[in-house]
Amino acid sequence: MTIAVAGATGLIGRHVVDALAGRAGEPVVATYRSRAPFPTEGVRWVQCDFTDRDQASRAFAGCDTVILCAGRVSTSAVLRDEPAESVLDNLRIVTNAMEAAARGDARHVVLVSSCTGYPPSLELLEEEQYETGNPPGHWFGVGWMHRSLEKQLEWYVRTLGWLDSAVALRPTLVYGPHDDFDPRTGHFLPSLVRRVVERARPIRLAGDGTQTRNLIHARDLASAVAAALQPGLKGFRAFNVATPDEVSVRSILQALLDADGFDDAAVELEGQNLGPAMLRVSGRRFMDATGWRPATSVADGLTELLAWYRANRNVE
């Protein structure tokens, strides 16, 4: 089969391309918008702006499988400054890409969705709870956007028959090399990495540092995407993709400080954290259905990310 990866120069898409390139008999078509493509054997690059429906309709020609990683990441920093614009842009991008896949040659789609659609809860959340209640606080808009996109994909499979099968993957907080380290748009983790490496004084944390997150390395998510391509997943399926470890923001910072030898760092807590105190989701069903397991520990992933940022901060 020929596999298309939409948004192949972003954090997730880049790792997906690396995971799929070179698989026997499965050529890869990778799309990019403005960030330059990277040299990878067995990959054909196609420039595409998915806000343009005509460009989107041509992007996946001849591809029977499409992996949708395109879109803007609506981080807390972005939602604070652009509470609607980033959500609406992402809705346009993914809707056009999804429609292009469904109306074109594709028969199978994997959508990289999000856990932001879950309602606030202190319990471990299973997939069927995704549509109960409203997403919390500033995640309301982005959460409902992801719910809507999943429903659109389900509609294409179950009602219209435009696709034979589709899988929506809901990863927890994704990190890794090639992340967005811009403090105006990035997640808190690459921002912490940047401040640790640059020896910021003080290092400021939103909230009190006790809020917990489930971190998944982009390489592990890419292997989950590859696992979702197996033929046994029929119809429309939605899965959480999570690791076993819940870690506090303060413990993440401390691990970065320890790994980088920043022993005399000053940490300052400020204001109220925009995100929920915790979001715990179960990845059990996806593991049971595919045999997938994460391979990168938080400690190893953070150490790798520090080293990568040090080596590349003046390049990307």
TIBA-421180 format. One line per 4 residues: their letters; for each residue x, y, z negated of N, C-alpha, C. Coordinates in steps of 0.001 Angstrom, whole numbers. Example, Ala and Ser with C-alpha at 12.3 -4.5 7.8 and 13.67 -1.06 7.14 Angstrom:
<recs>
AS) 13190/-5690/-7800/12300/-4500/-7800/13200/-3300/-7800 ~ 12850/-2250/-7080/13670/-1060/-7140/12900/30/-7870 $
</recs>
This chain:
<recs>
MTIA) 835/-1188/0/0/0/0/877/1248/0 ~ 336/2356/486/1005/3649/432/413/4457/-706 ~ 1266/4936/-1589/823/5642/-2790/1147/7125/-2664 ~ 171/7982/-2926/400/9421/-2972/424/9881/-4424 $
VAGA) 1369/10767/-4732/1448/11369/-6062/1231/12863/-5902 ~ 110/13361/-6389/-200/14788/-6311/387/15502/-7521 ~ 1106/16597/-7258/1767/17309/-8347/3050/16625/-8760 ~ 3865/16223/-7771/5000/15339/-8033/6230/16045/-8577 $
TGLI) 6226/17382/-8662/7390/18071/-9216/7153/18548/-10644 ~ 5979/18278/-11195/5714/18611/-12592/6293/17576/-13531 ~ 6132/17804/-14823/6686/16901/-15832/6222/15467/-15617 ~ 4914/15256/-15512/4382/13904/-15384/4631/13360/-13982 $
GRHV) 4292/14149/-12963/4435/13686/-11593/5845/13278/-11237 ~ 6817/14016/-11735/8217/13696/-11431/8594/12327/-11989 ~ 8166/12041/-13213/8473/10738/-13797/7692/9624/-13110 ~ 6473/9925/-12645/5705/8919/-11906/6408/8575/-10598 $
VDAL) 6893/9587/-9887/7629/9332/-8647/8848/8464/-8926 ~ 9590/8788/-9968/10765/7985/-10316/10386/6531/-10611 ~ 9229/6339/-11259/8804/4985/-11617/8354/4187/-10402 ~ 7808/4863/-9389/7225/4160/-8241/8157/4064/-7052 $
AGRA) 9080/5010/-6926/9957/5026/-5753/10786/3746/-5690 ~ 10836/3175/-4526/11661/1986/-4333/10944/680/-4587 ~ 9669/720/-5031/8943/-544/-5196/8736/-1171/-3826 ~ 9003/-2434/-3710/8991/-3126/-2414/7638/-2992/-1727 $
GEPV) 7677/-2523/-480/6475/-2473/342/5484/-1403/-55 ~ 5885/-442/-912/4964/598/-1366/5592/1976/-1171 ~ 5536/2510/54/6073/3852/282/5298/4890/-521 ~ 5992/5977/-880/5402/7010/-1719/5362/8324/-945 $
VATY) 4206/8972/-968/4037/10336/-466/3883/11236/-1682 ~ 4703/12275/-1781/4695/13140/-2963/4398/14575/-2552 ~ 3478/15210/-3252/3135/16585/-2917/3780/17560/-3887 ~ 4070/18745/-3358/4588/19838/-4177/3971/21135/-3686 $
RSRA) 3973/22133/-4553/3426/23434/-4164/4547/24461/-4040 ~ 5146/24877/-5150/6184/25900/-5111/7518/25400/-5654 ~ 7487/24545/-6688/8732/23996/-7208/9325/23048/-6181 ~ 10614/23221/-5887/11258/22466/-4810/11234/20973/-5091 $
PFPT) 11032/20150/-4048/11095/18692/-4230/12520/18256/-4548 ~ 12651/17081/-5100/13950/16554/-5487/14260/15322/-4632 ~ 15527/15069/-4344/15866/13937/-3473/15605/12604/-4157 ~ 14783/11784/-3536/14474/10446/-4039/14284/9522/-2852 $
EGVR) 14958/8395/-2869/14886/7460/-1755/13492/6855/-1635 ~ 13010/6763/-411/11722/6138/-164/10523/7033/-393 ~ 10742/8356/-521/9650/9293/-784/9546/10297/362 ~ 8338/10498/850/8083/11527/1860/7373/12700/1185 $
WVQC) 7943/13886/1314/7412/15064/630/6453/15839/1533 ~ 5347/16289/953/4346/17077/1659/4024/18306/819 ~ 4180/19482/1399/3832/20700/668/2329/20921/741 ~ 1720/21195/-409/262/21355/-450/-144/22261/-1591 $
DFTD) -1007/23213/-1279/-1647/24054/-2289/-3073/23528/-2445 ~ -3338/22850/-3557/-4636/22208/-3723/-5766/23187/-4027 ~ -5461/24461/-4180/-6548/25437/-4266/-7167/25683/-2883 ~ -6481/25239/-1828/-6953/25360/-450/-7530/24004/-29 $
RDQA) -8831/23934/203/-9477/22656/513/-8972/22057/1815 ~ -8640/22900/2796/-8147/22372/4070/-6794/21694/3888 ~ -5900/22332/3117/-4608/21701/2848/-4806/20407/2062 ~ -5699/20458/1082/-5946/19263/268/-6447/18110/1119 $
SRAF) -7306/18398/2079/-7909/17329/2884/-6872/16593/3728 ~ -5726/17247/4003/-4696/16617/4825/-3596/15944/4004 ~ -3570/16201/2711/-2420/15802/1899/-2248/14298/1786 ~ -3359/13558/1767/-3284/12122/1468/-3540/11249/2691 $
AGCD) -3352/11807/3884/-3604/11047/5109/-2787/9757/5115 ~ -3460/8628/5346/-2792/7344/5423/-2464/6710/4084 ~ -2888/7330/2974/-2588/6801/1641/-3825/6108/1076 ~ -3676/4858/666/-4838/4151/123/-4918/4233/-1396 $
TVIL) -3867/4720/-2030/-3868/4895/-3479/-3357/6286/-3797 ~ -4066/7016/-4657/-3689/8387/-5009/-3598/8517/-6522 ~ -2499/9102/-6975/-2301/9387/-8394/-2349/10891/-8576 ~ -3289/11364/-9377/-3533/12794/-9524/-2861/13327/-10780 $
CAGR) -1726/14002/-10570/-1000/14663/-11663/-978/16170/-11471 ~ -1612/16669/-10422/-1554/18088/-10098/-2398/18901/-11070 ~ -2001/20166/-11244/-2790/21076/-12069/-1935/21878/-13021 ~ -2556/22850/-13637/-1903/23660/-14650/-2142/23043/-16018 $
VSTS) -1110/23029/-16851/-1252/22516/-18205/-1749/23642/-19097 ~ -2910/23443/-19708/-3512/24486/-20558/-3028/24304/-21995 ~ -1824/24792/-22265/-1260/24701/-23608/-1900/25738/-24522 ~ -1601/25654/-25806/-2130/26634/-26756/-1697/28040/-26377 $
AVLR) -428/28185/-25929/73/29501/-25540/-703/30051/-24343 ~ -966/29192/-23355/-1710/29631/-22174/-3150/29970/-22541 ~ -3788/29117/-23340/-5185/29363/-23710/-5339/30613/-24568 ~ -4315/30943/-25326/-4367/32170/-26120/-4388/33404/-25219 $
DEPA) -3579/33378/-24142/-3471/34540/-23262/-4465/34499/-22112 ~ -4827/33284/-21653/-5734/33137/-20522/-6791/32082/-20861 ~ -7734/32382/-21718/-8659/31345/-22181/-9538/30743/-21087 ~ -9740/31454/-19990/-10594/30927/-18922/-9833/30666/-17627 $
ESVL) -8900/31536/-17289/-8254/31472/-15970/-7555/30142/-15731 ~ -6790/29670/-16697/-6045/28432/-16486/-6986/27236/-16343 ~ -8081/27251/-17097/-9052/26157/-17023/-9732/26140/-15662 ~ -10144/27317/-15181/-10827/27390/-13895/-9883/27045/-12746 $
DNLR) -8623/27500/-12831/-7651/27139/-11799/-7465/25625/-11745 ~ -7333/25018/-12903/-7124/23578/-12953/-8339/22832/-12411 ~ -9529/23317/-12721/-10750/22689/-12221/-10780/22702/-10694 ~ -10394/23832/-10091/-10363/23928/-8631/-9329/22974/-8038 $
IVTN) -8149/22967/-8621/-7049/22146/-8094/-7419/20666/-8116 ~ -7853/20183/-9274/-8102/18750/-9410/-9368/18346/-8652 ~ -10384/19189/-8637/-11594/18883/-7869/-11263/18723/-6388 ~ -10492/19663/-5841/-10134/19579/-4422/-9280/18349/-4131 $
AMEA) -8330/18055/-5017/-7475/16886/-4811/-8290/15596/-4892 ~ -9193/15530/-5861/-10013/14339/-6040/-10950/14141/-4855 ~ -11539/15215/-4379/-12442/15117/-3241/-11678/14697/-1987 ~ -10463/15247/-1813/-9658/14884/-650/-9325/13397/-661 $
AARG) -9007/12875/-1830/-8710/11442/-1933/-9949/10610/-1622 ~ -11084/10995/-2223/-12306/10190/-2090/-12886/10232/-689 ~ -12770/11365/-6/-13326/11500/1340/-12337/11066/2421 ~ -11099/10800/2028/-10078/10422/2994/-9873/8921/3063 $
DARH) -8607/8533/3148/-8275/7119/3329/-8162/6361/2016 ~ -8134/7055/908/-7873/6406/-381/-9036/5518/-804 ~ -8690/4386/-1419/-9689/3502/-2013/-9511/3378/-3522 ~ -8365/3836/-4015/-8063/3714/-5442/-7444/5028/-5931 $
VVLV) -7865/5476/-7102/-7351/6721/-7673/-7010/6506/-9140 ~ -5885/7073/-9559/-5558/7179/-10981/-5507/8662/-11325 ~ -6323/9073/-12264/-6382/10462/-12704/-5698/10585/-14058 ~ -4689/11446/-14143/-4093/11753/-15443/-4973/12808/-16097 $
SSCT) -5769/12388/-17058/-6732/13243/-17737/-6110/13775/-19032 ~ -6875/13876/-20104/-6367/14491/-21328/-7201/14069/-22525 ~ -6572/14036/-23686/-7286/13772/-24941/-7968/15015/-25498 ~ -7791/16163/-24852/-8406/17387/-25376/-9926/17343/-25294 $
GYPP) -10494/16372/-24576/-11945/16253/-24508/-12575/15638/-25739 ~ -11774/15100/-26653/-12341/14464/-27844/-12855/15503/-28844 ~ -13906/15156/-29581/-14398/16052/-30642/-13452/15987/-31838 ~ -13512/16976/-32721/-12673/16921/-33927/-13088/15751/-34814 $
SLEL) -12111/15063/-35371/-12405/13904/-36206/-11176/13541/-37017 ~ -11391/12960/-38176/-10298/12458/-38995/-10075/10970/-38778 ~ -10982/10326/-38032/-10868/8888/-37797/-10115/8600/-36505 ~ -9727/7339/-36332/-9063/6899/-35114/-10116/6773/-34019 $
LEEE) -9944/7526/-32934/-10972/7646/-31913/-10797/6609/-30812 ~ -11914/5971/-30434/-11953/5037/-29316/-12538/5744/-28085 ~ -12395/5113/-26931/-12751/5760/-25673/-14209/6226/-25611 ~ -15142/5463/-26168/-16557/5831/-26042/-16917/7079/-26838 $
QYET) -16034/7533/-27725/-16303/8742/-28504/-15900/10014/-27777 ~ -15394/9880/-26556/-14934/11028/-25775/-16067/12013/-25496 ~ -17265/11515/-25362/-18384/12369/-24961/-19321/12696/-26115 ~ -18884/12496/-27356/-19723/12798/-28515/-19294/14126/-29113 $
GNPP) -20227/15072/-29243/-19884/16362/-29810/-19047/17188/-28860 ~ -18659/18373/-29318/-17874/19296/-28513/-16392/19216/-28860 ~ -15518/19452/-27881/-14097/19591/-28197/-13902/20764/-29167 ~ -12862/20720/-29993/-12724/21727/-31050/-12179/23061/-30570 $
GHWF) -12659/24136/-31210/-12052/25459/-31117/-11663/25899/-29734 ~ -10387/26269/-29582/-9919/26811/-28309/-9766/25728/-27246 ~ -9986/24447/-27606/-9967/23370/-26619/-11347/23163/-25969 ~ -12337/23945/-26348/-13697/23737/-25849/-13731/23724/-24319 $
GVGW) -13190/24767/-23704/-13249/24879/-22250/-12430/23823/-21536 ~ -11180/23637/-21974/-10312/22676/-21304/-10799/21248/-21552 ~ -11346/21005/-22741/-11867/19684/-23034/-13049/19326/-22154 ~ -13996/20253/-22012/-15146/19989/-21153/-14732/19892/-19688 $
MHRS) -13695/20639/-19293/-13196/20521/-17926/-12740/19090/-17647 ~ -11956/18513/-18565/-11482/17151/-18355/-12632/16145/-18376 ~ -13609/16354/-19245/-14784/15483/-19227/-15478/15544/-17872 ~ -15630/16756/-17347/-16309/16938/-16063/-15560/16257/-14928 $
LEKQ) -14236/16390/-14924/-13446/15769/-13864/-13537/14249/-13925 ~ -13541/13693/-15114/-13704/12240/-15237/-15066/11801/-14706 ~ -16108/12575/-15021/-17447/12232/-14534/-17525/12325/-13016 ~ -16848/13315/-12439/-16823/13418/-10987/-16193/12169/-10374 $
LEWY) -15103/11707/-10958/-14433/10521/-10448/-15312/9285/-10615 ~ -15978/9173/-11756/-16896/8049/-11981/-18025/8062/-10955 ~ -18553/9240/-10657/-19621/9409/-9665/-19179/8908/-8292 ~ -17927/9246/-7900/-17415/8818/-6601/-17327/7294/-6495 $
VRTL) -17069/6641/-7622/-16925/5185/-7608/-18278/4498/-7740 ~ -19017/4829/-8801/-20202/4058/-9172/-21447/4404/-8373 ~ -21580/5661/-7963/-22807/6072/-7289/-22619/6247/-5789 ~ -21585/6999/-5378/-21396/7297/-3973/-20627/6206/-3235 $
GWLD) -19861/5408/-3954/-19098/4348/-3303/-17974/4854/-2425 ~ -17502/6079/-2659/-16411/6628/-1861/-15066/6004/-2233 ~ -14979/5437/-3423/-13761/4781/-3882/-14106/3382/-4379 ~ -13182/2452/-4227/-13399/1103/-4740/-13152/1031/-6240 $
SAVA) -12163/1780/-6707/-11846/1760/-8140/-11137/3044/-8525 ~ -11207/3364/-9806/-10519/4544/-10329/-10267/4347/-11814 ~ -9150/4879/-12272/-8782/4823/-13688/-8447/6225/-14153 ~ -9068/6652/-15239/-8707/7916/-15889/-7874/7587/-17122 $
LRPT) -6677/8116/-17183/-5790/7905/-18321/-5764/9170/-19177 ~ -5985/8992/-20463/-6012/10116/-21401/-4786/10050/-22308 ~ -3669/10632/-21875/-2476/10573/-22714/-2557/11557/-23873 ~ -1783/11271/-24893/-1603/12222/-25980/-574/13259/-25517 $
LVYG) 150/13890/-26415/1032/14994/-26032/2277/14462/-25325 ~ 2422/14833/-24046/3493/14311/-23203/4703/15240/-23273 ~ 5892/14646/-23382/7118/15441/-23422/8215/14698/-22670 ~ 9320/15387/-22396/10444/14733/-21752/11220/15693/-20883 $
PHDD) 12311/15219/-20252/13063/16046/-19317/12161/16619/-18233 ~ 12493/17837/-17783/11732/18588/-16779/10448/19179/-17350 ~ 10358/19255/-18671/9211/19911/-19305/9286/21416/-19059 ~ 8245/22121/-19471/8176/23579/-19337/8690/24201/-20631 $
FDPR) 9845/24847/-20568/10459/25428/-21755/10185/26923/-21879 ~ 9327/27453/-21038/8961/28867/-21102/8028/29077/-22293 ~ 8377/29949/-23251/7520/30132/-24426/6145/30689/-24099 ~ 5988/31275/-22921/4690/31843/-22540/3713/30788/-22051 $
TGHF) 4222/29630/-21628/3344/28636/-21006/3537/27222/-21532 ~ 4638/26924/-22221/4947/25565/-22616/4261/25126/-23895 ~ 4286/23818/-24140/3810/23262/-25400/4767/23638/-26530 ~ 4340/23378/-27755/5170/23734/-28897/6477/22955/-28925 $
LPSL) 6494/21698/-28432/7693/20873/-28552/8854/21401/-27710 ~ 8693/21626/-26393/9825/22211/-25661/10216/23584/-26188 ~ 9248/24323/-26727/9580/25605/-27330/10479/25422/-28546 ~ 10189/24392/-29361/11045/24101/-30509/12438/23674/-30054 $
VRRV) 12511/22845/-29015/13807/22410/-28491/14637/23616/-28068 ~ 14014/24518/-27343/14727/25714/-26874/15248/26530/-28049 ~ 14416/26718/-29073/14828/27539/-30207/15923/26868/-31033 ~ 15873/25536/-31117/16930/24823/-31846/18254/24937/-31099 $
VERA) 18255/24670/-29815/19482/24718/-29025/20057/26127/-29006 ~ 19203/27123/-28940/19671/28514/-28875/19889/29121/-30253 ~ 19716/28312/-31296/19982/28729/-32683/19186/29973/-33074 ~ 17885/29916/-32791/17006/31020/-33159/16941/31155/-34679 $
RPIR) 16891/32373/-35166/16807/32635/-36608/15801/33765/-36848 ~ 14717/33451/-37555/14299/32125/-38011/13574/31369/-36895 ~ 13336/30086/-37127/12479/29307/-36242/11077/29356/-36838 ~ 10138/29881/-36069/8778/30071/-36573/7871/28931/-36124 $
LAGD) 7065/28466/-37083/6074/27432/-36808/4684/27997/-37037 ~ 3777/27746/-36088/2386/28119/-36307/1774/27187/-37342 ~ 932/27719/-38217/306/26904/-39246/1276/26579/-40364 ~ 1008/25492/-41081/1862/25127/-42208/2790/23957/-41900 $
GTQT) 2766/23473/-40645/3663/22409/-40246/3157/21011/-40544 ~ 2024/20889/-41227/1522/19560/-41585/634/18961/-40502 ~ 210/19761/-39521/-618/19235/-38440/146/18139/-37706 ~ -539/17066/-37339/119/15897/-36750/-203/15783/-35266 $
RNLI) 728/15189/-34543/570/14957/-33113/1098/13567/-32763 ~ 549/12996/-31708/1014/11721/-31183/1804/12032/-29916 ~ 3105/11790/-29941/3970/12128/-28815/4183/10915/-27913 ~ 4116/11142/-26600/4412/10087/-25648/5403/10619/-24621 $
HARD) 6490/9885/-24429/7503/10306/-23468/6932/10191/-22057 ~ 7277/11152/-21191/6762/11152/-19821/7147/9885/-19071 ~ 8287/9312/-19398/8701/8053/-18765/7762/6916/-19152 ~ 7309/6916/-20410/6350/5894/-20842/4990/6109/-20193 $
LASA) 4584/7372/-20063/3315/7622/-19376/3405/7190/-17921 ~ 4551/7411/-17279/4725/6975/-15894/4606/5456/-15781 ~ 5143/4743/-16750/5001/3283/-16710/3554/2877/-16950 ~ 2800/3677/-17724/1370/3419/-17911/606/3626/-16607 $
VAAA) 971/4672/-15857/353/4903/-14547/612/3712/-13631 ~ 1844/3223/-13613/2161/2051/-12796/1348/833/-13232 ~ 1165/680/-14545/365/-435/-15050/-1096/-312/-14632 ~ -1584/915/-14497/-2982/1142/-14112/-3247/813/-12650 $
LQPG) -2192/561/-11873/-2365/226/-10463/-2639/-1248/-10233 ~ -2554/-2051/-11297/-2761/-3486/-11097/-4199/-3768/-10656 ~ -4387/-4745/-9792/-5695/-4966/-9158/-6793/-5433/-10100 ~ -6470/-5841/-11306/-7501/-6348/-12205/-8438/-5290/-12759 $
LKGF) -8087/-4017/-12628/-8931/-2941/-13159/-9933/-2521/-12077 ~ -11128/-3036/-12159/-12150/-2800/-11143/-13089/-1668/-11561 ~ -13794/-1085/-10579/-14772/-51/-10863/-14114/1189/-11436 ~ -14836/1872/-12319/-14283/3047/-12999/-13963/2678/-14432 $
RAFN) -12734/2991/-14874/-12313/2736/-16253/-11620/3969/-16797 ~ -11794/4221/-18083/-11104/5324/-18759/-10409/4768/-19994 ~ -9155/5153/-20184/-8354/4625/-21280/-7556/5733/-21968 ~ -7420/5596/-23277/-6426/6382/-23997/-5048/5772/-23752 $
VATP) -4041/6632/-23688/-2648/6165/-23624/-1912/6848/-24767 ~ -1582/6065/-25793/-1007/6620/-27015/85/5710/-27536 ~ 899/6252/-28413/1935/5485/-29094/1461/5178/-30513 ~ 2129/4287/-31227/1677/3945/-32579/1965/5016/-33621 $
DEVS) 2772/6029/-33293/3292/6938/-34313/2603/8299/-34301 ~ 2108/8702/-35464/1626/10064/-35680/2700/10817/-36457 ~ 3126/11967/-35954/4206/12710/-36600/3771/14157/-36816 ~ 4190/14733/-37941/3836/16115/-38227/4742/17057/-37445 $
VRSI) 4245/18260/-37208/5031/19262/-36499/6311/19574/-37272 ~ 6203/19663/-38594/7390/19946/-39396/8419/18808/-39290 ~ 7955/17550/-39262/8896/16432/-39148/9547/16394/-37768 ~ 8813/16818/-36731/9399/16910/-35397/10525/17935/-35395 $
LQAL) 10255/19105/-35980/11293/20130/-36054/12493/19629/-36842 ~ 12242/18955/-37962/13357/18477/-38771/14192/17453/-38001 ~ 13537/16590/-37241/14268/15614/-36432/15140/16302/-35391 ~ 14629/17376/-34786/15416/18138/-33817/16612/18806/-34490 $
LDAD) 16384/19389/-35666/17472/20046/-36388/18562/19045/-36760 ~ 18142/17876/-37238/19111/16855/-37634/19886/16342/-36423 ~ 19177/16074/-35322/19833/15529/-34133/20813/16517/-33518 ~ 20534/17814/-33667/21386/18827/-33046/22380/19448/-34028 $
GFDD) 22380/18976/-35285/23328/19484/-36257/23092/20920/-36675 ~ 21854/21375/-36608/21518/22759/-37008/21160/22733/-38494 ~ 22179/22606/-39345/21959/22349/-40765/21531/23576/-41553 ~ 21841/24756/-41061/21528/25967/-41825/20373/26755/-41212 $
AAVE) 19492/26055/-40503/18352/26720/-39865/17394/27274/-40913 ~ 16805/28405/-40610/15753/28992/-41441/14418/28790/-40740 ~ 13449/28246/-41451/12134/27962/-40880/11107/28872/-41538 ~ 10286/29495/-40720/9274/30424/-41221/7904/29990/-40712 $
LEGQ) 6968/29820/-41631/5598/29448/-41270/4792/30717/-41057 ~ 4021/30736/-39995/3287/31964/-39711/1893/31670/-39167 ~ 930/32390/-39664/-418/32390/-39115/-1116/31052/-39171 ~ -2144/30952/-38374/-2980/29765/-38327/-2724/29014/-37035 $
NLGP) -2557/27714/-37146/-2354/26905/-35960/-3621/26883/-35114 ~ -3449/27047/-33781/-4608/27078/-32897/-5206/25689/-32668 ~ -4377/24661/-32708/-4860/23317/-32449/-5455/22679/-33684 ~ -6100/21521/-33529/-6674/20816/-34678/-5590/20283/-35589 $
AMLR) -5959/20031/-36859/-4979/19534/-37825/-4439/18177/-37399 ~ -5273/17372/-36748/-4824/16084/-36242/-5746/15628/-35122 ~ -5228/14764/-34277/-6029/14115/-33250/-5482/12707/-33096 ~ -6207/11750/-33602/-5756/10358/-33601/-6614/9567/-32638 $
VSGR) -5983/8990/-31626/-6716/8167/-30662/-6085/6781/-30606 ~ -6906/5798/-30340/-6441/4419/-30247/-6062/4092/-28810 ~ -4861/3558/-28614/-4433/3105/-27297/-4581/1604/-27111 ~ -5315/960/-28021/-5416/-496/-28053/-6004/-1062/-26757 $
RFMD) -7060/-455/-26224/-7742/-1047/-25073/-6870/-1062/-23826 ~ -6121/-8/-23621/-5254/4/-22445/-4146/-1025/-22588 ~ -3604/-1144/-23784/-2567/-2150/-24014/-3113/-3554/-23790 ~ -4322/-3802/-24276/-4926/-5125/-24098/-5234/-5410/-22627 $
ATGW) -5667/-4382/-21903/-6080/-4592/-20506/-4906/-4766/-19557 ~ -3756/-4163/-19891/-2652/-4140/-18931/-1354/-4747/-19459 ~ -1231/-4898/-20771/24/-5354/-21348/1048/-4255/-21516 ~ 676/-3026/-21186/1614/-1905/-21302/1970/-1633/-22758 $
RPAT) 3233/-1257/-22975/3695/-813/-24291/4665/348/-24105 ~ 4634/1359/-24979/5642/2423/-24896/7008/1882/-25269 ~ 8049/2408/-24620/9402/1894/-24829/10324/2893/-25519 ~ 9899/4152/-25644/10777/5202/-26163/10311/5654/-27534 $
SVAD) 11153/5514/-28539/10815/5995/-29879/10874/7517/-29908 ~ 10196/8109/-30874/10209/9563/-31006/11634/10052/-31234 ~ 12377/9379/-32097/13748/9806/-32401/14621/9785/-31143 ~ 14535/8688/-30378/15340/8594/-29157/14889/9616/-28119 $
GLTE) 13587/9804/-28009/13073/10755/-27032/13477/12183/-27338 ~ 13440/12560/-28610/13823/13921/-28982/15316/14145/-28777 ~ 16128/13158/-29125/17569/13269/-28915/17888/13426/-27429 ~ 17213/12622/-26592/17403/12718/-25140/16989/14092/-24630 $
LLAW) 15866/14600/-25125/15359/15883/-24652/16309/17020/-25012 ~ 16862/16989/-26213/17848/17996/-26606/19046/17988/-25660 ~ 19569/16793/-25397/20735/16682/-24524/20407/17155/-23112 ~ 19229/16798/-22621/18839/17198/-21268/18700/18718/-21179 $
YRAN) 18087/19321/-22182/17909/20773/-22146/19262/21481/-22204 ~ 20154/20996/-23026/21487/21610/-23100/22176/21575/-21728 ~ 22031/20470/-21021/22712/20303/-19751/22028/21047/-18605 ~ 20732/21361/-18750/19970/21884/-17620/19319/23242/-17857 $
RNVE) 19516/23836/-19026/18764/25068/-19329/19087/26217/-18387 ~ 20244/26213/-17755/20594/27276/-16824/20403/26853/-15383 ~ 19814/25660/-15192/19621/25149/-13843/18181/25296/-13409 ~ 17235/24800/-14226/15817/24831/-13845/15191/26163/-14218 $
</recs>
